[in-house]
Amino acid sequence: MVFFGDLPSPASIFSTYASLAGTVMMIKPMIHTIIPQPVHNFVVSYIKSLVGSRSSTLTLVIMDMNKTERNGMSRQNELYYAAQAYLSSKISPDASKLKMTRDPNNKNVNLYPSEGEVISDVYKGIELKWRYLAGSKKTSTVMDGGVDDETVNWECFELSFDKKHKDLVVKSYVPYVEKKAEVIKNKRRIIKMHSYSTYSLRWESVNFEHPSTFDTMAMTHKLKRSVMEDLDRFIKRKDYYKKVGKAWKRGYLLYGPPGTGKSSLVAAMANHLKFDIYDLQLASVKGDASLRNLLLATKNSSILLVEDIDCSVDLPTRLQPATPTYGPYGASEGSTPLTLSGLLNCIDGLWSSCGDERIVIFTTNNKEKLDPALLRPGRMDMHIYLGHCSFEGFKTLASNYLGLSQDNDDTHRLYPDIKRLIDGEVLTPAQVAEELMKNEDADVALEGLVKVLKRKRSESEKCDDESKKMKILEEGEEDNLTSRRPEQSRVE
Ligand SMILES: Nc1ncnc2c1ncn2[C@@H]1O[C@H](COP(=O)(O)OP(=O)(O)OP(=O)(O)O)[C@@H](O)[C@H]1O
């Protein structure tokens, strides 16, 4: 029991406090004078470490430095971005301050925890706390006699939990966060198209907004289905590739005449998988060494595209000697020039084994011109031929451009005529698309298409007649020659 009568008076409390504070004020400078500063620091940090070691909390720091290194590569901690995406789905309704971003051309805004905000999470009964922190740091590098000052911005997430759960958090919770983040990122993902800049010597990217999808592609249903199924199977088979000891990579060769949809199919594949595209212009690559570096700077889950592989650059093969590259003053730059074997080795070897979910696509108008090394089994897993427009392809295009149903063969009165005229190699899908775009009125656009089809058919029939006549003439010449030959022999 406490009685008010036992408590000291306010005046005596105040005088005790004042004398204590006075004593501390007197002792503090004495301690600093008696104990040298380094010893003082050591004692303080020792006491702190003793207190710290007794704490049962472990904090993992997931840092990200937005620092661009001298070789042009940006150092990125993938775990940081996974945490950022994951936490955006965990924000408490009570949060008082949030960071808000919107990527260019993205419909949705993204909300992230702001500085100091704590987010609680529970995983398999373990309580975890996340905290976001940010700041900047000045660094100085001494180079060539001068000092290069640079400000590095850093951001981090701190993840704190009871020490005894360290293994479970590192081995199970962190992969769980990464998986969840992948799903979230895929939902909001903006596909990027990366091109290598010879000016900045790095990949530069823009948002990829090609509208092509498998629905809009003028291809037979069978071909569409087989490409889509192949892609879907590839994505699901991470464990399978690991088990059979193969890099998780798939190669596609798209070939066919100009305007048959090779580039459109690449876009449809990227949109289907939500994969970025790295557009590799071989002409801008100096040699095998720089090719290796720039391929290693590409991200996982992406498509490496080499368009017009037959004519993009004159690649020396294994048998041809490679001419060394020369600098502006004629001196060798010390790099081996780009070779076909360098390209293929890099794609098959180092690059594909350093990453996951790699897709490589080569396109060409002339498959027969390609080096056999490119066509070797196991190199390009699927060869896809895109040809002239079929009636099935036309129906897809008429649905895209004129909004006509593609379910029947007689959606429009002109469909039977088109079906009859379009068969054979008459028009490419690009030519059909061009005709359909000329008028929004389906009657006018389709009449225009019928006219073009008739003209093309009669032109090709004329051509056929001409070539038949030529053949007959040539055969006649040949007969005359052969019938004269015995005579000639005989004269001889
Ligand atoms: N199969 C197709 N399905 C849908 N649209 C197509 C198809 N083929 C061509 N097109 C249309 O024609 C245009 C040109 O096609 P695309 O660039 O994809 O052809 P390509 O085969 O890559 O041509 P190139 O060999 O000249 O690069 C596209 O923008 C698209 O509108």
The ligand as an SDF file (V2000), in Angstrom:
LIG
                    3D

 31 33  0  0  0  0  0  0  0  0999 V2000
    0.4440  -13.0990  -90.7840 N   0  0  0  0  0  0  0  0  0  0  0  0
    0.0260  -11.8510  -90.5230 C   0  0  0  0  0  0  0  0  0  0  0  0
   -0.9740  -11.6470  -89.6650 N   0  0  0  0  0  0  0  0  0  0  0  0
   -1.3930  -10.3910  -89.4070 C   0  0  0  0  0  0  0  0  0  0  0  0
   -0.8770   -9.2940  -89.9750 N   0  0  0  0  0  0  0  0  0  0  0  0
    0.1200   -9.4500  -90.8410 C   0  0  0  0  0  0  0  0  0  0  0  0
    0.6240  -10.7510  -91.1480 C   0  0  0  0  0  0  0  0  0  0  0  0
    1.6010  -10.5870  -92.0380 N   0  0  0  0  0  0  0  0  0  0  0  0
    1.7290   -9.3000  -92.2680 C   0  0  0  0  0  0  0  0  0  0  0  0
    0.8410   -8.5920  -91.5660 N   0  0  0  0  0  0  0  0  0  0  0  0
    0.6570   -7.1410  -91.6190 C   0  0  0  0  0  0  0  0  0  0  0  0
    1.6530   -6.6160  -92.5020 O   0  0  0  0  0  0  0  0  0  0  0  0
    2.5620   -5.7530  -91.8290 C   0  0  0  0  0  0  0  0  0  0  0  0
    3.9760   -6.1830  -92.1750 C   0  0  0  0  0  0  0  0  0  0  0  0
    4.1830   -7.4820  -91.6380 O   0  0  0  0  0  0  0  0  0  0  0  0
    5.5190   -7.9560  -90.9220 P   0  0  0  0  0  0  0  0  0  0  0  0
    6.4670   -6.8080  -90.7820 O   0  0  0  0  0  0  0  0  0  0  0  0
    5.1610   -8.6960  -89.7140 O   0  0  0  0  0  0  0  0  0  0  0  0
    6.0740   -8.9420  -92.0120 O   0  0  0  0  0  0  0  0  0  0  0  0
    7.5210   -9.5880  -92.1420 P   0  0  0  0  0  0  0  0  0  0  0  0
    7.3180  -10.9730  -92.6380 O   0  0  0  0  0  0  0  0  0  0  0  0
    8.2560   -9.4240  -90.8870 O   0  0  0  0  0  0  0  0  0  0  0  0
    8.1640   -8.7030  -93.2700 O   0  0  0  0  0  0  0  0  0  0  0  0
    9.7300   -8.5040  -93.5850 P   0  0  0  0  0  0  0  0  0  0  0  0
   10.2870   -9.8240  -93.9920 O   0  0  0  0  0  0  0  0  0  0  0  0
    9.6940   -7.5200  -94.7240 O   0  0  0  0  0  0  0  0  0  0  0  0
   10.3440   -7.9410  -92.3650 O   0  0  0  0  0  0  0  0  0  0  0  0
    2.2740   -5.8930  -90.3570 C   0  0  0  0  0  0  0  0  0  0  0  0
    2.3170   -4.6620  -89.7130 O   0  0  0  0  0  0  0  0  0  0  0  0
    0.8810   -6.4590  -90.3100 C   0  0  0  0  0  0  0  0  0  0  0  0
   -0.0410   -5.4170  -90.2400 O   0  0  0  0  0  0  0  0  0  0  0  0
  1  2  1  0
  2  3  1  0
  2  7  2  0
  3  4  2  0
  4  5  1  0
  5  6  2  0
  6  7  1  0
  6 10  1  0
  7  8  1  0
  8  9  2  0
  9 10  1  0
 10 11  1  0
 11 12  1  0
 11 30  1  0
 12 13  1  0
 13 14  1  0
 13 28  1  0
 14 15  1  0
 15 16  1  0
 16 17  2  0
 16 18  1  0
 16 19  1  0
 19 20  1  0
 20 21  2  0
 20 22  1  0
 20 23  1  0
 23 24  1  0
 24 25  2  0
 24 26  1  0
 24 27  1  0
 28 29  1  0
 28 30  1  0
 30 31  1  0
M  END
$$$$
